[in-house]
Amino acid sequence: MDVVDLSRFQFASTSIFHFFFVSLTVGLAFLIAVMETIAYRRSDRREVYGKMTNFFGHLFLINFAVGVVTGIVQEFQFGMNWSRFSSFVGNIFGVPLALEVLMAFFLESTFIGLWWFGKDRLRPWMRLGSIWLVAIGTQISAFWIVLANAWMHHPVGYEVVDGQARLTDFTAVVFNYKAWLYFAHVQGSAWVVAGFLVLGVSAYHLLKRQDSDVFSRSLRIGLVFAAIGTVFSIVSGHTAAQVSREDQPMKFAAMEAQWETSDSPAPWSLVAVIDQENRENTFSLEIPYVGSILAYNSLEGRYEGLNPLNEEYQERYGEGDYIPPVAWVYWSFRIMVAIGSLLLATAFLGLFLWWRRKRGLDTTRWYLRALVLFIPLPWIANFTGWIVTEMGRQPFMVYGELTVTEGVSANTAGEVLAGLIGLWAVYLALIGLDVYLLTVTARAGIHRKPEAQLVAAPAPDYEGAGFQGYEKRD
């Protein structure tokens, strides 16, 4: 592997490692805020919902604390391996990345401390407001990061001066339609990750018949959250794919392994054996009409193939091979869609069982076992989705402006490899620590042994004398 390949692999692996934490943080913060709201509103069940919020808040705090460390490396990496890319986009990226720190990170870190350590010191409405500010902060943080990423796919509001992209219209960057589509998809995917984590943990304890009064309710909250998240993620993802047919047609063609321009109506490739070297499929099992439905929501319509698009790109951008790694994009897209469909069916099956069986949902053991097994699936769908998004725009880093080869630093392969090995060692250790702490805490349940837990603040005493006094004064 040369410098470019090693640098690409390093950035891809560290991004996936970091996003392992981010998706759970973004989704779980909002879900816990909902739990805290229910605890505040339900005076007859405040103890139960208070225990629930404290338990899942503990999981959230572990993931947040470990995940913050992994994000620091992302910005260092721009200067380490992608200095030419950083020089080109620095004037654009500086604004959203600075706003992410000023508007989001400080907000999250401040109020997560107030919410967690002020359980028995703050008034209930103050604690409720604190966790909602944390949840809002995670959404703001996600938006500014996604905004920077979306600009690489659809650059707007800039001009190139002396080899650098200069910001000319900040409003155009903020309201970039690509950014809002990506943010909607990331948001829905994060809800799916958090929802199925809550579902899996709740199902585990219901199978063990531990704290059923708490986990029965968290199971139902998780079901609603997972159902909304899967629908939101699938709809936004479908819309983003259709938009890519217009502004990134090469990516869309790679998602379908379509080497030549399709007929109308266009079929959809269910399975294909891809020969990238000869630019053809040696085998393809196709379903008629489905391709047009996916591309246009219609029974009519065609889309361009990889080979004619490559000729068009050569005329526009100069000589070169502009076809992305088709097999990676093609199969990652199908894995993502398959898992998303399975999770959608699982969430709505749970809602159906809840409607039909009421309390019997807690004792439907085959369904509860499936929920425990499905905990990793949303992460896999997230990772494969990012592979489609990022590898589908190759060889460009900034679409139409800067290729990967042009953006890499002038390092040697040995230097990049040494950094790659070091980062992998650190990241694997952090992920191992996060998974271990989450697993131990989740399996221990509400009544953890003191020697097996991190130091945690007590559950909020909504009925305590001090809070009663506050409520009377309010």
C-alpha positions in Angstrom: 0.0 0.0 0.0 1.3 3.5 -0.9 1.0 6.7 1.1 -2.5 7.5 -0.4 -3.9 4.1 0.4 -2.5 4.1 3.9 -3.7 7.6 4.6 -7.2 6.8 3.3 -7.3 3.6 5.5 -6.2 5.6 8.6 -8.8 8.3 8.1 -11.5 5.7 7.4 -10.7 3.6 10.4 -10.4 6.5 12.9 -13.6 8.0 11.6 -15.5 4.7 12.1 -13.9 4.3 15.6 -15.1 7.8 16.5 -18.5 7.3 15.1 -19.0 4.2 17.2 -19.4 6.6 20.2 -21.0 9.6 18.4 -24.1 7.8 17.1 -25.0 6.4 20.6 -24.3 9.8 22.3 -26.5 11.8 19.8 -29.4 9.3 20.1 -29.2 8.4 23.7 -29.0 12.0 24.9 -32.4 12.7 23.3 -33.9 9.5 24.6 -32.8 10.1 28.2 -34.2 13.6 28.0 -37.6 12.1 27.1 -37.3 9.7 30.0 -36.5 12.6 32.4 -39.5 14.5 31.1 -41.8 11.5 31.8 -40.3 11.2 35.3 -41.0 14.9 35.9 -44.5 14.7 34.6 -45.6 11.4 36.1 -46.0 12.0 39.8 -47.4 8.5 40.4 -44.4 6.8 38.8 -41.5 9.2 39.5 -39.5 6.6 41.5 -39.7 4.1 38.6 -38.8 6.6 35.9 -36.2 8.2 38.1 -34.4 4.8 38.4 -34.7 4.3 34.6 -33.2 7.7 33.9 -30.4 7.2 36.3 -29.5 3.7 34.9 -29.5 4.7 31.2 -27.9 8.0 32.1 -25.0 6.0 33.6 -24.5 4.3 30.2 -24.7 7.6 28.4 -22.0 9.2 30.7 -19.6 6.3 30.1 -20.0 6.5 26.4 -19.7 10.3 26.4 -16.6 10.3 28.6 -14.7 7.8 26.5 -15.9 9.1 23.2 -14.7 12.6 23.7 -11.1 11.4 23.5 -11.5 9.8 20.1 -12.8 13.0 18.5 -9.6 15.0 19.2 -7.6 12.9 16.8 -9.9 13.7 13.9 -8.8 17.3 13.7 -5.1 16.4 14.3 -5.3 14.0 11.3 -6.1 16.8 8.9 -2.6 18.3 9.6 -0.8 14.9 9.9 -1.9 13.2 6.7 -4.0 15.6 4.8 -2.2 19.0 4.9 -2.9 19.8 1.3 -6.6 19.1 1.8 -6.5 21.2 5.0 -4.9 24.1 3.1 -7.6 23.9 0.5 -10.6 23.7 2.8 -9.3 25.5 5.9 -11.1 28.7 5.3 -14.4 26.9 4.9 -14.0 24.3 7.7 -12.7 26.8 10.3 -16.2 28.3 10.8 -18.3 25.2 11.4 -15.6 23.4 13.5 -15.2 26.5 15.7 -18.9 26.9 16.1 -19.2 23.2 17.0 -16.9 23.8 19.9 -18.3 27.1 21.0 -22.0 26.3 20.6 -22.2 22.6 21.3 -19.2 21.1 23.2 -19.2 23.6 26.0 -23.0 23.4 26.3 -22.8 19.6 26.5 -19.9 19.3 28.9 -21.3 22.0 31.3 -24.9 20.8 31.6 -24.1 17.1 31.6 -22.1 17.8 34.8 -25.0 19.8 36.3 -27.5 17.1 35.4 -25.5 14.2 36.7 -23.9 15.5 39.8 -26.8 17.8 40.7 -29.4 15.0 41.1 -30.0 15.7 44.8 -29.1 19.4 44.7 -31.0 21.0 41.9 -34.7 21.6 41.6 -36.5 19.1 39.3 -37.1 21.6 36.5 -33.5 22.6 36.6 -32.4 19.0 36.1 -34.9 18.6 33.3 -33.7 21.7 31.6 -30.0 20.6 32.0 -30.5 17.2 30.2 -32.5 18.9 27.4 -29.7 21.4 26.9 -27.3 18.4 26.7 -29.6 16.8 24.1 -29.8 20.0 22.1 -26.0 20.4 22.3 -25.5 17.0 20.8 -27.8 17.8 17.9 -26.0 21.2 17.3 -22.6 19.4 17.4 -23.8 16.8 14.9 -25.1 19.5 12.6 -21.9 21.5 12.3 -19.8 18.4 11.7 -22.2 17.0 9.1 -22.3 20.5 7.5 -18.5 20.4 7.0 -18.8 16.8 5.5 -21.7 17.8 3.3 -19.7 20.7 1.8 -17.1 18.2 0.6 -19.9 16.4 -1.3 -21.6 19.5 -2.6 -19.4 22.6 -2.2 -21.3 25.9 -2.3 -20.7 29.5 -1.2 -17.0 29.7 -2.1 -14.4 30.7 -4.7 -11.0 29.3 -5.3 -8.2 31.9 -4.9 -4.5 30.9 -5.1 -5.3 27.2 -4.7 -7.5 27.7 -1.6 -11.3 27.6 -1.2 -12.4 31.0 0.2 -15.8 31.4 1.9 -18.0 33.9 0.1 -21.5 33.0 1.3 -21.9 31.5 4.8 -25.7 31.4 4.4 -25.3 29.1 1.3 -23.1 26.8 3.3 -25.5 26.6 6.3 -28.5 26.0 4.0 -26.7 23.5 1.8 -29.5 21.0 1.0 -27.0 18.2 1.2 -26.2 19.1 4.8 -29.8 19.0 5.9 -30.4 15.7 4.2 -27.3 14.2 5.8 -28.2 15.6 9.2 -31.7 14.1 9.0 -30.2 10.7 8.1 -27.6 10.8 10.8 -30.2 11.9 13.3 -32.5 9.0 12.4 -29.7 6.5 12.5 -28.6 7.7 15.9 -32.1 7.2 17.2 -32.0 3.7 15.9 -28.7 3.0 17.6 -30.0 4.3 21.0 -33.4 2.8 20.6 -32.1 -0.7 20.0 -29.5 -0.4 22.8 -32.4 0.4 25.2 -34.5 -2.4 23.8 -31.7 -4.9 24.1 -30.7 -4.0 27.6 -34.4 -3.9 28.7 -35.0 -7.3 27.1 -32.0 -8.8 28.8 -33.3 -7.8 32.3 -36.8 -8.9 31.5 -35.5 -12.3 30.4 -33.7 -12.4 33.8 -36.9 -11.1 35.5 -34.9 -8.3 37.1 -36.5 -4.9 37.9 -39.4 -5.6 35.6 -41.3 -2.5 36.7 -38.5 -0.3 35.3 -37.4 -2.3 32.2 -41.0 -3.0 31.1 -41.5 0.7 30.7 -38.1 1.4 29.2 -38.8 -1.4 26.6 -41.9 0.5 25.5 -40.1 3.8 25.3 -37.3 2.2 23.3 -39.9 0.6 20.9 -41.5 3.9 20.1 -38.1 5.6 19.7 -36.8 2.8 17.5 -39.9 2.8 15.3 -39.7 6.5 14.7 -35.9 6.4 14.1 -36.1 3.6 11.6 -38.8 5.3 9.6 -37.0 8.6 9.7 -33.7 7.0 8.8 -35.1 5.1 5.8 -37.1 8.0 4.4 -34.1 10.4 4.7 -31.7 7.8 3.3 -34.0 7.1 0.3 -34.2 10.8 -0.4 -30.5 11.3 -0.1 -29.9 8.4 -2.6 -32.3 10.0 -5.1 -30.5 13.4 -4.7 -27.2 11.7 -5.4 -28.5 10.5 -8.7 -28.7 14.1 -9.7 -25.6 15.7 -8.1 -23.3 12.6 -7.7 -24.5 10.3 -10.5 -21.2 8.2 -10.3 -22.0 7.3 -6.7 -25.6 6.3 -7.6 -24.4 4.1 -10.5 -21.8 2.5 -8.2 -24.6 1.7 -5.6 -26.3 -0.3 -8.4 -23.2 -1.6 -10.1 -24.6 -0.1 -13.4 -21.8 0.0 -15.9 -23.8 1.1 -18.9 -26.8 3.5 -19.0 -29.9 1.6 -18.0 -33.1 1.1 -19.9 -36.4 2.6 -18.9 -37.9 1.2 -16.8 -34.7 0.4 -15.0 -34.2 -2.9 -13.1 -32.6 -3.2 -9.7 -29.6 -5.5 -9.1 -30.2 -7.8 -6.2 -26.9 -9.7 -6.4 -24.0 -9.0 -8.7 -20.5 -10.4 -9.3 -18.4 -7.3 -10.1 -15.3 -7.2 -12.3 -13.9 -3.7 -11.7 -10.8 -4.3 -13.8 -12.8 -5.1 -17.0 -15.6 -2.7 -15.9 -18.5 -5.2 -16.1 -20.6 -7.6 -14.0 -19.9 -11.2 -14.7 -23.3 -12.0 -13.1 -26.3 -10.0 -12.1 -29.6 -11.0 -10.7 -32.0 -8.2 -11.4 -35.6 -7.3 -10.5 -37.5 -5.4 -13.1 -38.9 -1.9 -12.5 -37.5 -1.6 -8.9 -34.5 0.5 -10.1 -36.9 3.2 -11.5 -39.0 3.1 -8.3 -35.9 3.6 -6.2 -34.4 6.3 -8.4 -37.6 8.3 -9.3 -40.5 6.9 -7.2 -42.0 5.9 -10.6 -42.3 2.9 -12.9 -40.4 4.9 -15.6 -36.9 6.4 -15.6 -33.3 5.5 -16.4 -29.9 6.4 -14.9 -26.5 6.8 -16.3 -23.9 4.0 -16.2 -20.3 4.2 -14.8 -18.5 3.9 -18.1 -20.3 6.8 -19.9 -20.0 8.9 -16.7 -16.3 8.3 -16.6 -15.9 9.6 -20.1 -18.0 12.6 -19.2 -15.9 13.3 -16.1 -12.7 13.0 -18.1 -14.0 15.7 -20.4 -14.9 17.9 -17.4 -12.1 17.3 -15.0 -9.2 15.9 -17.1 -7.7 12.5 -17.8 -8.1 9.9 -15.1 -10.2 7.1 -13.6 -13.2 8.6 -11.8 -15.0 5.3 -11.0 -15.1 4.6 -7.3 -14.5 1.1 -5.7 -17.8 -0.3 -7.0 -17.8 -3.6 -5.0 -17.4 -1.7 -1.7 -20.2 0.7 -2.4 -22.5 -1.9 -3.9 -22.3 -4.4 -1.1 -22.2 -1.8 1.7 -25.4 -0.3 0.4 -27.2 -3.7 0.4 -26.0 -4.6 3.8 -27.2 -1.2 5.1 -30.6 -1.6 3.4 -31.0 -5.2 4.6 -30.2 -4.3 8.2 -32.4 -1.2 8.1 -35.4 -3.3 6.8 -34.9 -5.9 9.5 -34.7 -3.3 12.2 -37.9 -1.6 10.9 -39.7 -4.9 10.9 -38.5 -5.7 14.4 -39.6 -2.3 15.8 -43.1 -2.5 14.3 -43.5 -6.1 15.3 -42.8 -5.0 18.8 -45.4 -2.3 18.6 -47.9 -4.9 17.2 -47.1 -7.4 20.1 -47.5 -4.5 22.6 -50.9 -3.7 21.1 -52.1 -7.3 21.0 -50.6 -8.7 24.2 -50.3 -5.6 26.4 -48.3 -6.9 29.4 -47.6 -10.1 27.6 -44.9 -8.3 25.6 -42.7 -8.6 28.6 -42.9 -12.4 28.5 -42.6 -13.0 24.7 -39.2 -14.6 25.2 -38.3 -15.3 21.6 -38.8 -11.6 20.8 -36.8 -10.4 23.8 -33.9 -12.8 22.8 -33.9 -11.3 19.3 -33.7 -7.8 20.7 -30.6 -8.7 22.7 -28.9 -10.2 19.6 -29.8 -7.2 17.5 -27.9 -4.6 19.6 -24.8 -4.5 17.3 -26.9 -4.3 14.0 -27.6 -0.5 14.0 -23.8 0.2 14.3 -23.1 -2.1 11.4 -25.8 -0.3 9.3 -24.2 3.1 10.3 -20.7 2.0 9.3 -21.8 0.6 5.9 -23.8 3.7 5.3 -20.7 5.9 5.8 -18.8 3.6 3.4 -21.4 4.2 0.7 -21.3 7.9 1.3 -17.5 8.4 1.5 -16.2 5.8 -1.0 -19.0 6.6 -3.4 -17.5 10.1 -4.1 -14.0 8.8 -4.7 -11.6 9.8 -6.2 -12.7 13.2 -5.0 -12.2 14.6 -1.5 -14.0 17.8 -2.4 -16.4 16.9 -5.2 -15.3 18.3 -8.5 -12.4 20.3 -6.9 -9.8 18.2 -5.1 -8.9 14.5 -5.5 -7.6 12.3 -2.8 -4.2 12.2 -4.4 -4.0 16.0 -4.5 -5.0 16.3 -0.8 -2.6 13.9 0.9 0.5 15.1 2.8 4.0 14.6 1.7 4.7 11.8 4.1 6.5 8.5 3.6 4.6 5.2 3.7 6.5 4.2 6.9 5.5 7.4 8.7 1.8 6.9 7.9 2.0 3.2 8.8 3.6 4.0 12.2 0.8 6.5 12.9 -1.8 4.0 11.8 -0.5 1.3 14.1 -0.4 3.7 17.1 -3.9 5.0 16.4 -5.3 1.5 16.1 -3.8 0.4 19.4 -5.2 3.5 21.2 -8.6 3.3 19.6 -9.0 -0.5 20.1 -8.2 0.0 23.7 -10.7 2.8 24.1 -13.5 0.9 22.3 -12.6 -2.2 24.4 -12.9 -0.1 27.6 -16.2 1.5 26.4 -17.7 -1.9 25.5 -16.5 -3.5 28.8 -17.9 -0.7 30.9 -21.2 -0.5 29.1 -21.6 -4.3 29.2 -20.8 -4.6 32.9 -23.0 -1.7 33.8 -25.9 -2.8 31.6 -25.8 -6.4 32.9 -25.6 -5.3 36.5 -28.9 -3.5 36.2 -30.5 -1.1 38.6 -29.1 -2.6 41.8 -25.4 -2.7 41.1 -22.9 -4.0 43.6 -20.8 -1.1 44.9 -17.5 -2.8 44.0 -18.6 -3.4 40.4 -19.7 0.1 39.4 -18.2 3.5 38.8 -19.0 6.2 41.3 -22.5 7.4 40.5 -24.8 10.1 41.8 -27.9 8.9 43.6 -31.2 8.7 41.8 -33.2 12.0 41.9 -35.4 12.2 44.9 -38.4 13.9 43.3 -40.5 13.2 46.4 -38.0 14.4 49.0 -38.8 17.2 51.4 -36.6 19.7 49.7 -38.2 19.2 46.4 -41.6 19.3 47.9 -40.7 22.7 49.3 -39.5 23.9 45.9 -42.7 22.7 44.2 -44.8 24.6 46.7 -42.8 27.8 46.1 -43.1 27.3 42.3 
